[in-house]
Amino acid sequence: MPSVNRVFLIGNLTRDPELRYIPSGTAVASFGLAMNRKYKAQDGELKEEVCFVDIDAWGRTAETCAEYLSKGSLVCIEGSLKYDTWEAQDGQKRSKLKVRTDRVHFLGGRRDEGAPGAGSARPAGSADEAKADDDIPF
């Protein structure tokens, strides 16, 4: 029977992407993603839980993420789950479930010059926006 390992996540970066290159020259960008879920508990109280996931992007996708994303950026991640295991310096075996991304969709728009996170490329109500509204024939 075939199996499926496909993940779609929408959330905000918890830290700036860390770009590095492995010995073969391939780029790898690592960053965290946070997804919020709000729900009503049995007692009627509104609660919120946050899920944190580590993401690895490879190749040109990694370089693009490092160039254009920063902490707080809103993205959609398409990828697969990867189970990493290693031995820590203290001899303990460690493991972590991560997402290896195939695609990253930037959802927050272009960020302002010098401003962290995703945002608009120009302020709302700018002169360009007003002119564009005047050009509409209806």
Backbone bond lengths (Angstrom), bond angles and torsions (degrees), N, CA, C in turn:
res aa  C-N    CA-C-N  psi(-1)  N-CA   C-N-CA  omega(-1)  CA-C   N-CA-C  phi
1 M - - - 1.447 - - 1.528 108.46 -
2 P 1.340 117.75 132.13 1.465 120.28 -179.94 1.528 111.27 -69.22
3 S 1.311 114.93 154.57 1.467 120.06 176.91 1.521 109.22 -119.10
4 V 1.327 115.65 160.85 1.458 121.67 -178.91 1.525 108.23 -127.31
5 N 1.307 116.18 131.14 1.457 122.17 175.90 1.520 106.84 -130.62
6 R 1.332 116.16 84.50 1.463 122.33 -176.81 1.515 108.59 -135.29
7 V 1.334 116.59 134.03 1.456 122.62 -177.03 1.523 109.13 -128.96
8 F 1.337 116.24 136.35 1.458 123.53 171.79 1.518 107.05 -126.18
9 L 1.320 116.81 121.05 1.460 121.65 -178.58 1.518 109.61 -131.77
10 I 1.334 116.72 139.86 1.458 122.20 172.25 1.516 106.88 -122.32
11 G 1.319 115.74 125.54 1.452 120.02 -179.13 1.515 111.51 -170.43
12 N 1.332 115.06 -171.39 1.458 122.54 -177.88 1.527 109.95 -111.15
13 L 1.330 115.79 142.01 1.459 120.42 176.53 1.523 109.88 -64.68
14 T 1.324 116.16 136.34 1.464 120.98 178.63 1.529 111.62 -92.09
15 R 1.333 116.72 -12.27 1.454 121.27 177.45 1.528 108.40 -158.60
16 D 1.308 116.23 161.28 1.457 120.75 176.32 1.528 109.60 -62.61
17 P 1.336 118.15 145.01 1.463 120.27 176.87 1.536 110.72 -62.25
18 E 1.329 115.78 138.15 1.465 122.27 176.32 1.522 107.59 -103.19
19 L 1.320 116.11 112.47 1.460 121.50 -176.78 1.529 109.91 -95.32
20 R 1.340 115.96 133.81 1.463 121.62 174.79 1.530 107.25 -144.55
21 Y 1.308 115.18 167.02 1.460 120.79 179.17 1.526 108.71 -123.26
22 I 1.326 116.35 131.42 1.460 120.13 177.24 1.531 107.85 -79.93
23 P 1.346 118.88 166.26 1.469 120.92 -175.67 1.533 115.32 -53.14
24 S 1.317 117.95 -28.65 1.479 120.07 178.91 1.523 112.18 -74.11
25 G 1.351 117.50 -9.60 1.458 121.54 -179.16 1.514 113.87 97.25
26 T 1.319 117.65 -1.68 1.468 122.02 179.58 1.524 110.33 -75.51
27 A 1.320 115.96 133.96 1.462 121.79 179.19 1.527 110.36 -79.19
28 V 1.337 115.79 142.30 1.461 122.76 174.88 1.524 107.60 -134.35
29 A 1.320 116.97 126.18 1.467 121.58 175.66 1.526 107.94 -114.74
30 S 1.321 115.99 130.02 1.461 121.60 178.66 1.525 108.91 -116.10
31 F 1.326 115.52 136.61 1.464 120.46 176.18 1.513 108.95 -156.35
32 G 1.304 115.93 165.74 1.454 121.68 178.19 1.521 110.43 -102.92
33 L 1.320 115.48 152.32 1.459 122.12 178.30 1.517 108.60 -129.16
34 A 1.320 116.97 136.72 1.458 122.00 177.99 1.527 108.83 -117.81
35 M 1.338 114.93 132.52 1.464 121.80 176.13 1.524 108.07 -121.72
36 N 1.324 116.55 129.95 1.467 122.29 -179.91 1.516 110.43 -99.48
37 R 1.328 115.17 143.18 1.466 121.06 175.02 1.515 107.87 -132.46
38 K 1.336 115.94 122.27 1.454 120.98 177.27 1.522 108.41 -104.01
39 Y 1.330 115.27 139.98 1.451 119.69 -179.94 1.522 109.32 -153.22
40 K 1.317 114.72 162.99 1.452 120.72 178.12 1.528 108.25 -101.09
41 A 1.337 116.61 122.74 1.463 122.14 179.58 1.527 109.98 -71.80
42 Q 1.326 116.11 169.29 1.471 120.58 -179.34 1.523 112.09 -59.50
43 D 1.323 117.00 -29.79 1.463 120.19 179.28 1.527 112.60 -82.03
44 G 1.343 117.27 1.94 1.452 121.79 177.37 1.522 114.16 91.21
45 E 1.323 116.86 -5.78 1.457 120.72 -178.89 1.528 109.89 -76.60
46 L 1.346 115.94 136.20 1.454 121.31 177.70 1.527 108.49 -78.20
47 K 1.332 116.43 124.81 1.464 121.73 -178.25 1.513 109.48 -122.72
48 E 1.323 114.23 160.99 1.456 120.67 178.15 1.523 108.60 -137.66
49 E 1.332 115.35 135.82 1.451 119.62 174.20 1.518 108.13 -125.09
50 V 1.311 115.22 150.50 1.458 121.04 -178.81 1.524 108.37 -120.46
51 C 1.311 115.38 134.69 1.465 121.76 176.57 1.532 107.42 -111.11
52 F 1.327 115.92 126.77 1.462 121.77 179.42 1.525 108.90 -107.58
53 V 1.335 116.09 132.82 1.460 121.63 -179.06 1.525 109.06 -133.83
54 D 1.333 116.23 138.23 1.461 121.19 174.49 1.518 109.01 -87.83
55 I 1.335 115.37 137.83 1.462 122.63 -175.87 1.524 109.24 -122.03
56 D 1.327 117.22 138.58 1.466 123.19 171.14 1.519 108.36 -120.47
57 A 1.329 116.04 126.40 1.462 122.39 174.07 1.526 107.56 -111.95
58 W 1.319 116.79 146.82 1.460 121.45 -174.74 1.522 111.43 -123.97
59 G 1.331 115.79 156.14 1.458 122.45 173.32 1.519 113.00 64.94
60 R 1.324 115.14 -141.47 1.469 120.85 -177.87 1.525 110.93 -63.27
61 T 1.330 117.40 -32.91 1.465 120.69 177.03 1.527 109.95 -59.54
62 A 1.322 117.39 -40.97 1.465 121.81 178.94 1.523 110.80 -62.57
63 E 1.318 117.00 -45.37 1.463 121.00 -179.73 1.520 111.60 -64.50
64 T 1.322 116.87 -39.92 1.460 121.13 178.46 1.523 111.13 -65.48
65 C 1.328 116.79 -42.03 1.467 120.61 177.93 1.526 110.77 -61.21
66 A 1.333 116.77 -44.93 1.464 120.95 -179.23 1.525 111.44 -64.28
67 E 1.332 116.73 -33.01 1.461 120.74 -178.02 1.521 112.78 -77.82
68 Y 1.329 117.78 -39.83 1.461 120.30 -169.45 1.523 115.82 -109.54
69 L 1.321 119.14 -15.88 1.461 120.60 -176.60 1.523 111.18 -104.85
70 S 1.320 115.18 154.42 1.457 121.29 174.99 1.525 107.96 -150.80
71 K 1.310 115.51 173.38 1.462 120.95 -179.93 1.528 109.48 -51.04
72 G 1.333 115.92 131.19 1.460 121.46 179.57 1.517 114.50 96.44
73 S 1.345 118.31 -16.24 1.462 121.07 -179.40 1.527 110.49 -60.31
74 L 1.335 116.02 138.68 1.459 122.45 177.75 1.522 108.94 -92.58
75 V 1.346 116.85 125.25 1.455 121.52 -177.73 1.518 110.89 -139.20
76 C 1.323 114.85 159.61 1.466 122.82 168.53 1.513 106.37 -112.79
77 I 1.315 115.69 126.76 1.461 122.53 -178.17 1.523 108.95 -107.24
78 E 1.341 116.82 131.15 1.460 122.67 169.74 1.510 106.94 -115.32
79 G 1.322 116.87 128.79 1.449 118.42 -179.54 1.509 112.45 -174.22
80 S 1.332 114.73 -154.98 1.458 121.14 -179.27 1.527 109.35 -137.54
81 L 1.332 115.19 157.20 1.460 121.00 178.07 1.530 109.73 -78.48
82 K 1.320 115.52 142.70 1.467 121.25 176.62 1.523 107.65 -135.56
83 Y 1.313 116.06 129.63 1.456 122.66 -179.24 1.526 108.62 -100.03
84 D 1.334 116.99 110.29 1.463 122.21 179.67 1.516 109.86 -97.95
85 T 1.328 116.45 138.25 1.469 121.93 174.10 1.524 108.36 -130.62
86 W 1.342 115.96 145.58 1.449 121.61 178.26 1.519 109.36 -158.40
87 E 1.326 114.71 167.81 1.454 120.11 176.78 1.523 108.36 -106.57
88 A 1.326 116.27 124.35 1.457 121.89 -178.82 1.528 110.39 -73.95
89 Q 1.324 116.41 169.65 1.467 121.29 -179.56 1.524 112.11 -60.90
90 D 1.337 116.38 -28.91 1.469 119.65 179.76 1.530 112.71 -83.21
91 G 1.338 117.24 5.16 1.461 121.65 177.74 1.523 114.49 89.24
92 Q 1.325 117.43 -6.74 1.467 121.34 179.77 1.537 109.87 -75.70
93 K 1.330 114.97 141.41 1.465 119.55 174.44 1.529 107.72 -81.06
94 R 1.316 115.64 132.70 1.464 122.15 -179.40 1.530 108.97 -121.41
95 S 1.318 115.11 156.78 1.458 120.06 176.67 1.517 109.51 -150.67
96 K 1.314 115.11 157.19 1.465 120.89 -179.33 1.520 108.83 -156.49
97 L 1.311 115.36 139.10 1.458 121.80 174.58 1.526 107.68 -94.08
98 K 1.331 116.62 125.25 1.459 122.26 -178.66 1.523 108.96 -125.87
99 V 1.322 115.33 172.49 1.463 121.03 173.33 1.521 107.96 -115.52
100 R 1.307 115.16 126.50 1.468 120.83 172.26 1.521 105.99 -97.41
101 T 1.325 116.09 114.88 1.453 119.59 -172.95 1.526 112.42 -87.31
102 D 1.313 114.86 140.96 1.461 122.25 173.59 1.528 109.98 -96.93
103 R 1.331 115.09 -34.86 1.467 121.75 -178.08 1.517 109.83 -140.97
104 V 1.328 115.00 144.31 1.454 121.81 174.34 1.522 107.07 -127.24
105 H 1.331 116.58 121.23 1.460 121.81 177.73 1.527 108.02 -102.72
106 F 1.316 116.95 122.34 1.462 121.61 178.98 1.533 108.01 -81.42
107 L 1.325 117.27 116.20 1.464 121.12 -173.69 1.521 114.03 -101.28
108 G 1.298 118.63 -21.81 1.462 121.23 -172.12 1.503 115.24 -85.84
109 G 1.320 119.99 1.77 1.449 121.11 -176.35 1.516 110.13 82.77
110 R 1.319 115.72 -178.83 1.462 120.23 179.52 1.513 109.50 -78.78
111 R 1.318 116.26 142.32 1.455 119.65 179.56 1.520 110.53 -85.05
112 D 1.348 115.27 152.17 1.461 120.78 177.87 1.518 109.84 -68.56
113 E 1.307 116.30 152.79 1.463 121.71 178.59 1.525 109.93 -57.37
114 G 1.327 116.67 120.51 1.458 120.90 176.77 1.509 115.02 81.00
115 A 1.327 118.78 -2.90 1.467 120.92 -179.40 1.515 109.10 -97.93
116 P 1.345 118.72 135.70 1.457 120.20 179.09 1.517 111.62 -73.55
117 G 1.317 116.29 154.71 1.461 121.63 174.21 1.506 112.76 76.48
118 A 1.314 114.48 -174.71 1.456 120.10 -178.34 1.512 109.65 -87.88
119 G 1.298 115.66 149.96 1.459 119.79 178.14 1.505 109.27 -168.86
120 S 1.280 116.14 -168.91 1.443 121.82 -179.98 1.515 109.98 -83.23
121 A 1.321 116.35 148.71 1.455 120.16 178.55 1.520 111.21 -73.99
122 R 1.329 117.72 -20.99 1.461 121.30 176.65 1.515 108.94 -143.75
123 P 1.314 118.00 153.27 1.458 119.89 -177.76 1.527 111.70 -66.94
124 A 1.326 116.03 148.09 1.469 121.01 177.32 1.515 109.27 -62.55
125 G 1.314 115.50 143.30 1.457 119.67 177.82 1.516 112.88 78.57
126 S 1.317 118.74 18.71 1.457 121.12 -179.26 1.522 109.71 -71.65
127 A 1.318 115.81 166.67 1.463 121.18 -178.64 1.522 110.96 -61.56
128 D 1.327 117.77 -38.22 1.465 120.94 179.09 1.520 110.87 -60.72
129 E 1.331 116.38 -39.90 1.463 121.11 -179.31 1.525 110.28 -66.24
130 A 1.334 117.80 -42.13 1.460 121.78 -179.82 1.519 110.01 -64.74
131 K 1.334 117.84 -42.11 1.471 121.53 178.16 1.514 110.66 -61.94
132 A 1.343 117.24 -42.01 1.452 120.64 -179.84 1.513 110.51 -61.95
133 D 1.317 118.34 -38.00 1.463 121.65 178.06 1.515 111.24 -65.90
134 D 1.344 118.74 -35.53 1.457 122.69 179.47 1.518 112.04 -69.22
135 D 1.333 116.99 -26.91 1.464 121.25 -177.66 1.525 113.08 -78.41
136 I 1.318 117.99 -11.22 1.462 120.94 -178.94 1.526 108.66 -75.34
137 P 1.348 117.83 125.22 1.478 121.23 -173.09 1.519 114.68 -78.76
138 F 1.296 121.28 3.09 1.475 120.26 -178.61 1.494 111.51 -129.46
